Amino acid sequence: MIYSTTFALPKGTGLVEDFYMKRQLVWLAVGGVIAGVLWRLDYRDWERYGHIALFLLAVPLGYLAVASLLWGLPAAHGFVRSLPMIPFRFDRPLNGAFRWLRIGSVSIQPSEFAKPVLIFYLAGYFRLPLRTDNLRRGVIKAVALTGMTLALIFLGRDLSTTVITGAIAGALFFVAGVRLRYLFTMAALGVVFVGVVLMASEVRRKRVIDYLAHRENEKSGNEQVLQAQMAMGSGGKTGMGFTQSRFKRLGLPEAHTDFIVAIVGEEAGFLGVTAVLFAYALIGGAIFWIAAQAIDPSGQLIGIGVGLTICLQAFVNVSVVSGFCPTTGVTAPFLSYGGSSMISCLLCIGMVLSVSRVAQREALAEGNSVQEPNLVLNRRLNLQREEGKS
């Protein structure tokens, strides 16, 4: 689909028709190697380094946050542009956001890695269930580091990733057993924050108002949603055929990234979109099944976090394309073009495969089937007894 959406490149770009497809295959290979390495490792050996991964992630996120703040000061524009030799350029926002770091000809989106890194950190942190009972000694640290990460993403003007990452983190707090009164407080603060941000930005406010009023035309911020709906609807049951999309030539923005599902609907029809949704459901179901077989709370949190990441991101992307949600920049996992998105998703898969491999190995070592629930339950009870003694 990436080849189909990009083979008819505008004249003057200097790119060959399979440029994006070849580059995506490179990212697929890199992500596959990372997933394979994680699969062969025991997640229990490296989960204690979650805070280090979180700190390393904060460096590029903070770099982009500073860029965003400097760009907000008109007097600093000249200063920013006068630094041509800095290793990572941030000379201008893309689509109004500072999401990407450019290293030569390669662009990296650090916020894409916030989801797996936070899952990694919270799974290791809440491995001890006793940390969920005490606000000052347990919950507050996780909340503070999670909030810091979300704040850095938001300062880079990436509200959609901030909200999705925050929702995944909140779900992990709930699954870990954090008390409901703490969760309700965090949820209320999050809702108030999103509401204030939407109302404070004229562009975001207009986009939401136009969406609620079903105004999808050239004068609203939802014109691309209308084009995406027309593209999906024109495909009928079986589609117009591979590479035969008309809307990718008529100016549908981000046809190979955020709106690639619309081209799937146009070229493969209702059956093609159904196959994509079924694939997401199958992947999500398999991940949640692995989470249910995990031998400890951290493995369970990894599985649930990864499953929510892929399913929620896919849901938001398809909802935007179909007009169910207002326009926002969220890619379709495993389908949209983008190295950061692909590597992040495969990194998540590698973590889940490690959880599955450990569960299988432990089950075989004790002569039990992986599906035997008593094994999982007994190990969790033993872990809690050890923690209570310590």
ROFITI-407572 format. One record per residue (C-alpha): residue in one letter; x, y, z. Coordinates in steps of 0.25 Angstrom, whole numbers, plus 5000, padded with zeros to 4 digits. Each point is the difference from the previous one (the first is absolute). Layout:
N
aXYZ ...
***
This chain:
390
m500050005000 i501250095002 y500449984986 s498650024995 t499950135007 t501350064996 f500449944986 a499350124993 l500950115006 p499950144996 k501050054989 g501250075005 t500249925013 g501249924995 l499549875007 v499849874993 e498649935000 d500449905011 f500950095008 y499050005012 m499849854999 k501549975000 r500250095012 q498849945008 l500649864997 v501350055007 w499250045012 l499349875000 a501349935000 v500650085011 g498749995009 g500049854997 v501449985005 i499750085013 a498849915002 g500849884998 v501050045010 l498950045010 w499349864998 r501349925004 l500250085012 d499349995014 y499250125002 r500249985015 d501550024999 w499950144993 e498750065006 r500850065012 y500650104990 g498750064996 h500350135007 i501350014992 a499249984987 l499150115005 f501150105002 l500649974986 l498750034994 a499850135008 v501350054993 p499450014986 l498650045005 g500650115008 y500850044988 l498850024992 a499250065011 v501150115001 a499950024985 s498550025001 l500250105011 l501150084992 w499150004988 g498950065008 l500950125002 p500150084987 a501350065005 a500649865001 h499749964985 g501350074995 f500849935011 v499449864996 r500350024986 s501450055003 l500449865005 p500249924987 m501149915006 i499249945011 p499849854999 f498549995001 r499350114992 f498750065005 d500050124991 r498450004997 p498849925005 l499349904991 n498550015000 g500150095012 a500749905009 f501549975004 r499949854999 w501249974992 l501550005002 r500750014987 i501449934999 g500550014985 s498949954991 v499449925011 s498850055009 i499749945014 q498850025008 p500449985015 s498550015005 e499749874992 f501049935010 a499350065012 k498949895000 p500949885001 v501050075009 l498950035010 i499449864999 f501449955003 y500350095012 l498649995006 a500049844999 g501350005007 y499650105010 f498749935004 r500649865000 l499950025015 p498550015003 l500250075014 r500450134992 t498650024996 d499550015014 n500850125005 l499950144993 r501350065005 r500949884999 g499449934988 v499050074991 i500650145000 k501349974994 a499449934988 v499050114998 a501150105001 l500849934989 t498849974991 g499650155001 m501350054997 t500149914987 l498650054996 a500350145003 l501350004991 i499149934989 f499050115001 l501050115000 g500449954986 r498650034996 d499649864998 l498649995008 s499549874993 t501249925004 t499950075014 v498649955002 i500249864995 t501349985008 g499350055012 a498849914998 i500949884999 a500750045013 g498750025007 a499649864996 l501249945005 f499950085014 f498649935000 v500449864997 a501250015010 g499050035011 v500250145003 r498850055009 l498850054993 r500050145007 y501450034994 l499649954987 f498750095000 t500850125004 m501049974988 a498949984990 a499350135005 l501350084998 g500249944987 v498650034995 v500150155005 f501450014993 v499549954987 g498850095000 v500850125004 v501149974989 l498949994989 m499350135004 a501350075001 s500449974986 e499150074989 v500449894989 r499749885010 r498750075004 k499550034986 r500449854996 v499149955011 i498950094998 d500049974985 y500049855003 l498850015010 a499250084990 h500449914988 r500650114992 e501049934991 n500450094989 e501150084994 k499850115011 s500149915012 g501149925006 n499349874996 e500150014985 q501049885000 v499049925008 l499050024989 q501049964989 a500349875008 q498549975001 m499850024985 a501249914997 m499649895009 g498550014995 s500549994985 g500649875002 g498749925002 k500149865004 t501349954993 g500750144996 m500550064988 g501349914999 f501450025004 t500650134997 q498750054994 s499750105011 r499650144995 f500050085013 k501449985002 r500250084987 l499050105004 g500750055012 l499649915012 p501050045010 e500949905007 a499449894991 h501249915004 t500050035015 d498850055008 f499049974989 i500549874993 v498849925005 a499150094991 i500849964988 v499949855005 g498550034999 e500050064987 e500949894993 a499649885008 g498650045004 f499249965012 l500749865000 g501350065001 v499750095011 t499349895007 a501349914999 v500850125006 l499150015012 f500049855001 a501549995000 y500050115011 a499049925009 l500849874998 i501350075004 g499350075012 g499349875004 a501349925000 i500850105008 f498950015011 w500049845000 i501550015002 a499850105011 a499049905007 q501149895000 a501150095006 i500749945012 d500150135008 p499350145001 s501150074991 g499849904989 q498550035001 l500250154999 i500949994988 g498949924993 i498950085003 g500850134997 v500449954987 g498649954996 l499450145004 t501150074992 i499749934987 c498549995001 l499850145005 q500950064990 a499349924989 f498650045005 v500450155000 n500649994986 v498849934994 s499050095007 v500750124995 v500049954985 s498549965001 g499650135007 f499749945014 c501050095006 p500650144997 t501250014992 t501349965007 g501449954996 v500049865004 t500649894991 a499449864998 p500949905007 f500849914990 l499350064988 s500450154999 y501350054995 g501050045011 g501249945006 s499850055014 s498649945000 m500449874994 i501249985009 s499250045012 c498949904997 l501049884998 l500750045013 c498749985007 i499849874993 g501449955004 m499650035015 v498849924999 l500749894993 s501050005012 v498849995009 s499549884992 r501349934999 v500350015015 a498649955004 q500249884990 r501449975006 e499550005014 a498849914997 l500849904993 a501050005012 e498949965009 g499449904991 n498750084998 s499350064988 v500150154997 q498550015001 e499949945014 p499550125009 n500549945013 l501450024996 v499850144998 l499250025012 n501049935009 r501250084995 r499250135002 l499749955015 n501449965002 l500550144995 q499150075009 r500449925012 e501450034998 e499750154998 g499250005013 k501249935008 s501050104994 
***
